[in-house]
Amino acid sequence: MDNLKDSITYLSVLIEKAVEETINKFDFNDLTHQQLHYLRVIVRMQNPSISEIASELKLTKPTVSVLIDKLVAKGYIVRVKSDEDRRCMHLHVSEKGMQINSILEMARERLTEKVRSALSETETLILIELLKKIARIN
């Protein structure tokens, strides 16, 4: 791993592997990567509408609706009518969906511990500062 691109690719693979291992361990194999991504977006946005998700992901409402239908059918999210406007539906994460979110948090913890054990305290602090700097680029 002599260049930045290879290093970023390797880190991405480590992250994906940690997530996959954790999901497989808890038998949530019925989710695709895309469905998992949508579920994480819904959790982060806290009960969004389909329009809000489409806007966030820069996709069309019909594209988002197809995937949302699958998540509803699998029991990861539920549609709830808005109290203010009964025509508007919001997406709520079900208990099953929240379990996935907890599992993903466990995967992040496992990966964090792997990184922490591989680096000195000084290197860890440097990595944290570098990641903060990279995050500000966006």
Phi and psi in degrees as GROMACS dihedral restraints (atoms count N, CA, C in turn):
[ dihedral_restraints ]
;  ai    aj    ak    al  type     phi  dphi    fc
    3     4     5     6     1   -96.1    20    10
    4     5     6     7     1   -12.1    20    10
    6     7     8     9     1  -126.6    20    10
    7     8     9    10     1   165.0    20    10
    9    10    11    12     1   -61.6    20    10
   10    11    12    13     1   -42.9    20    10
   12    13    14    15     1   -59.5    20    10
   13    14    15    16     1   -45.4    20    10
   15    16    17    18     1   -63.0    20    10
   16    17    18    19     1   -39.5    20    10
   18    19    20    21     1   -65.4    20    10
   19    20    21    22     1   -43.0    20    10
   21    22    23    24     1   -66.0    20    10
   22    23    24    25     1   -41.0    20    10
   24    25    26    27     1   -60.5    20    10
   25    26    27    28     1   -45.9    20    10
   27    28    29    30     1   -61.1    20    10
   28    29    30    31     1   -42.9    20    10
   30    31    32    33     1   -63.8    20    10
   31    32    33    34     1   -41.3    20    10
   33    34    35    36     1   -61.0    20    10
   34    35    36    37     1   -41.8    20    10
   36    37    38    39     1   -64.1    20    10
   37    38    39    40     1   -42.4    20    10
   39    40    41    42     1   -59.2    20    10
   40    41    42    43     1   -44.1    20    10
   42    43    44    45     1   -64.3    20    10
   43    44    45    46     1   -48.5    20    10
   45    46    47    48     1   -60.8    20    10
   46    47    48    49     1   -41.7    20    10
   48    49    50    51     1   -63.0    20    10
   49    50    51    52     1   -43.4    20    10
   51    52    53    54     1   -61.3    20    10
   52    53    54    55     1   -42.5    20    10
   54    55    56    57     1   -66.0    20    10
   55    56    57    58     1   -48.1    20    10
   57    58    59    60     1   -60.7    20    10
   58    59    60    61     1   -45.4    20    10
   60    61    62    63     1   -60.4    20    10
   61    62    63    64     1   -42.6    20    10
   63    64    65    66     1   -68.6    20    10
   64    65    66    67     1   -43.5    20    10
   66    67    68    69     1   -64.0    20    10
   67    68    69    70     1   -43.8    20    10
   69    70    71    72     1   -63.1    20    10
   70    71    72    73     1   -36.7    20    10
   72    73    74    75     1   -61.6    20    10
   73    74    75    76     1   -34.1    20    10
   75    76    77    78     1  -102.8    20    10
   76    77    78    79     1    11.5    20    10
   78    79    80    81     1    59.8    20    10
   79    80    81    82     1    52.4    20    10
   81    82    83    84     1  -114.6    20    10
   82    83    84    85     1    43.9    20    10
   84    85    86    87     1   -72.7    20    10
   85    86    87    88     1    -5.5    20    10
   87    88    89    90     1   -80.5    20    10
   88    89    90    91     1    -2.2    20    10
   90    91    92    93     1   -97.7    20    10
   91    92    93    94     1   133.1    20    10
   93    94    95    96     1   -82.3    20    10
   94    95    96    97     1   167.4    20    10
   96    97    98    99     1   -60.3    20    10
   97    98    99   100     1   -39.6    20    10
   99   100   101   102     1   -65.4    20    10
  100   101   102   103     1   -42.6    20    10
  102   103   104   105     1   -64.2    20    10
  103   104   105   106     1   -39.4    20    10
  105   106   107   108     1   -62.7    20    10
  106   107   108   109     1   -41.4    20    10
  108   109   110   111     1   -61.5    20    10
  109   110   111   112     1   -46.9    20    10
  111   112   113   114     1   -60.0    20    10
  112   113   114   115     1   -43.4    20    10
  114   115   116   117     1   -60.7    20    10
  115   116   117   118     1   -42.1    20    10
  117   118   119   120     1   -65.2    20    10
  118   119   120   121     1   -37.1    20    10
  120   121   122   123     1   -64.9    20    10
  121   122   123   124     1   -42.7    20    10
  123   124   125   126     1   -63.8    20    10
  124   125   126   127     1   -41.9    20    10
  126   127   128   129     1   -61.5    20    10
  127   128   129   130     1   -47.3    20    10
  129   130   131   132     1   -62.9    20    10
  130   131   132   133     1   -39.5    20    10
  132   133   134   135     1   -80.5    20    10
  133   134   135   136     1   -13.8    20    10
  135   136   137   138     1    58.3    20    10
  136   137   138   139     1    82.2    20    10
  138   139   140   141     1    65.6    20    10
  139   140   141   142     1    51.8    20    10
  141   142   143   144     1   -77.6    20    10
  142   143   144   145     1   167.4    20    10
  144   145   146   147     1   -89.8    20    10
  145   146   147   148     1   168.1    20    10
  147   148   149   150     1   -62.5    20    10
  148   149   150   151     1   -38.5    20    10
  150   151   152   153     1   -60.6    20    10
  151   152   153   154     1   -42.1    20    10
  153   154   155   156     1   -65.2    20    10
  154   155   156   157     1   -39.8    20    10
  156   157   158   159     1   -66.0    20    10
  157   158   159   160     1   -44.5    20    10
  159   160   161   162     1   -58.3    20    10
  160   161   162   163     1   -42.6    20    10
  162   163   164   165     1   -64.7    20    10
  163   164   165   166     1   -45.3    20    10
  165   166   167   168     1   -60.9    20    10
  166   167   168   169     1   -41.9    20    10
  168   169   170   171     1   -92.0    20    10
  169   170   171   172     1    -2.0    20    10
  171   172   173   174     1    56.3    20    10
  172   173   174   175     1    48.6    20    10
  174   175   176   177     1  -126.3    20    10
  175   176   177   178     1   168.9    20    10
  177   178   179   180     1   -81.4    20    10
  178   179   180   181     1   156.2    20    10
  180   181   182   183     1   -60.0    20    10
  181   182   183   184     1   -42.0    20    10
  183   184   185   186     1   -62.1    20    10
  184   185   186   187     1   -36.6    20    10
  186   187   188   189     1   -63.6    20    10
  187   188   189   190     1   -45.7    20    10
  189   190   191   192     1   -66.3    20    10
  190   191   192   193     1   -41.2    20    10
  192   193   194   195     1   -58.4    20    10
  193   194   195   196     1   -40.2    20    10
  195   196   197   198     1   -60.4    20    10
  196   197   198   199     1   -46.8    20    10
  198   199   200   201     1   -71.6    20    10
  199   200   201   202     1   -36.8    20    10
  201   202   203   204     1   -62.1    20    10
  202   203   204   205     1   -41.7    20    10
  204   205   206   207     1   -55.5    20    10
  205   206   207   208     1   -40.2    20    10
  207   208   209   210     1   -67.6    20    10
  208   209   210   211     1   -40.3    20    10
  210   211   212   213     1   -66.9    20    10
  211   212   213   214     1   -35.6    20    10
  213   214   215   216     1   -66.1    20    10
  214   215   216   217     1   -46.1    20    10
  216   217   218   219     1   -61.4    20    10
  217   218   219   220     1   -32.8    20    10
  219   220   221   222     1   -84.7    20    10
  220   221   222   223     1    -6.5    20    10
  222   223   224   225     1    86.1    20    10
  223   224   225   226     1    16.2    20    10
  225   226   227   228     1   -86.6    20    10
  226   227   228   229     1   -27.5    20    10
  228   229   230   231     1  -138.8    20    10
  229   230   231   232     1   161.7    20    10
  231   232   233   234     1  -130.6    20    10
  232   233   234   235     1   150.1    20    10
  234   235   236   237     1   -92.4    20    10
  235   236   237   238     1   135.4    20    10
  237   238   239   240     1  -131.0    20    10
  238   239   240   241     1   130.0    20    10
  240   241   242   243     1   -68.0    20    10
  241   242   243   244     1   141.0    20    10
  243   244   245   246     1   -67.8    20    10
  244   245   246   247     1   142.0    20    10
  246   247   248   249     1   -70.4    20    10
  247   248   249   250     1   -34.2    20    10
  249   250   251   252     1   -78.0    20    10
  250   251   252   253     1   -40.9    20    10
  252   253   254   255     1  -135.0    20    10
  253   254   255   256     1   102.4    20    10
  255   256   257   258     1   -61.6    20    10
  256   257   258   259     1   -14.3    20    10
  258   259   260   261     1   -79.9    20    10
  259   260   261   262     1   -19.4    20    10
  261   262   263   264     1   -94.5    20    10
  262   263   264   265     1   135.2    20    10
  264   265   266   267     1  -110.6    20    10
  265   266   267   268     1   139.9    20    10
  267   268   269   270     1  -114.6    20    10
  268   269   270   271     1   151.3    20    10
  270   271   272   273     1  -101.4    20    10
  271   272   273   274     1   126.2    20    10
  273   274   275   276     1  -114.5    20    10
  274   275   276   277     1   141.6    20    10
  276   277   278   279     1   -80.3    20    10
  277   278   279   280     1   129.0    20    10
  279   280   281   282     1   -76.0    20    10
  280   281   282   283     1   175.4    20    10
  282   283   284   285     1   -60.0    20    10
  283   284   285   286     1   -40.6    20    10
  285   286   287   288     1   -61.9    20    10
  286   287   288   289     1   -40.8    20    10
  288   289   290   291     1   -66.2    20    10
  289   290   291   292     1   -37.1    20    10
  291   292   293   294     1   -68.4    20    10
  292   293   294   295     1   -30.3    20    10
  294   295   296   297     1   -62.2    20    10
  295   296   297   298     1   -42.0    20    10
  297   298   299   300     1   -61.3    20    10
  298   299   300   301     1   -42.9    20    10
  300   301   302   303     1   -60.6    20    10
  301   302   303   304     1   -41.8    20    10
  303   304   305   306     1   -64.0    20    10
  304   305   306   307     1   -39.0    20    10
  306   307   308   309     1   -66.0    20    10
  307   308   309   310     1   -40.3    20    10
  309   310   311   312     1   -64.6    20    10
  310   311   312   313     1   -35.5    20    10
  312   313   314   315     1   -63.9    20    10
  313   314   315   316     1   -38.8    20    10
  315   316   317   318     1   -63.5    20    10
  316   317   318   319     1   -38.8    20    10
  318   319   320   321     1   -63.4    20    10
  319   320   321   322     1   -42.4    20    10
  321   322   323   324     1   -63.0    20    10
  322   323   324   325     1   -38.9    20    10
  324   325   326   327     1   -64.1    20    10
  325   326   327   328     1   -43.5    20    10
  327   328   329   330     1   -61.4    20    10
  328   329   330   331     1   -44.3    20    10
  330   331   332   333     1   -66.3    20    10
  331   332   333   334     1   -40.1    20    10
  333   334   335   336     1   -59.1    20    10
  334   335   336   337     1   -43.3    20    10
  336   337   338   339     1   -65.8    20    10
  337   338   339   340     1   -37.6    20    10
  339   340   341   342     1   -61.1    20    10
  340   341   342   343     1   -45.6    20    10
  342   343   344   345     1   -65.4    20    10
  343   344   345   346     1   -46.3    20    10
  345   346   347   348     1   -60.3    20    10
  346   347   348   349     1   -38.3    20    10
  348   349   350   351     1   -74.4    20    10
  349   350   351   352     1   -22.1    20    10
  351   352   353   354     1   -87.7    20    10
  352   353   354   355     1   -17.0    20    10
  354   355   356   357     1  -115.5    20    10
  355   356   357   358     1   152.9    20    10
  357   358   359   360     1   -75.1    20    10
  358   359   360   361     1   170.7    20    10
  360   361   362   363     1   -62.0    20    10
  361   362   363   364     1   -40.4    20    10
  363   364   365   366     1   -64.4    20    10
  364   365   366   367     1   -44.3    20    10
  366   367   368   369     1   -63.6    20    10
  367   368   369   370     1   -37.8    20    10
  369   370   371   372     1   -62.3    20    10
  370   371   372   373     1   -45.0    20    10
  372   373   374   375     1   -63.1    20    10
  373   374   375   376     1   -39.9    20    10
  375   376   377   378     1   -63.9    20    10
  376   377   378   379     1   -44.8    20    10
  378   379   380   381     1   -60.0    20    10
  379   380   381   382     1   -43.2    20    10
  381   382   383   384     1   -59.0    20    10
  382   383   384   385     1   -46.4    20    10
  384   385   386   387     1   -64.8    20    10
  385   386   387   388     1   -39.7    20    10
  387   388   389   390     1   -65.4    20    10
  388   389   390   391     1   -41.6    20    10
  390   391   392   393     1   -66.0    20    10
  391   392   393   394     1   -37.4    20    10
  393   394   395   396     1   -62.4    20    10
  394   395   396   397     1   -42.0    20    10
  396   397   398   399     1   -63.1    20    10
  397   398   399   400     1   -42.6    20    10
  399   400   401   402     1   -65.3    20    10
  400   401   402   403     1   -40.3    20    10
  402   403   404   405     1   -62.4    20    10
  403   404   405   406     1   -31.3    20    10
  405   406   407   408     1   -74.0    20    10
  406   407   408   409     1   -15.4    20    10
  408   409   410   411     1   -62.2    20    10
  409   410   411   412     1   -39.9    20    10
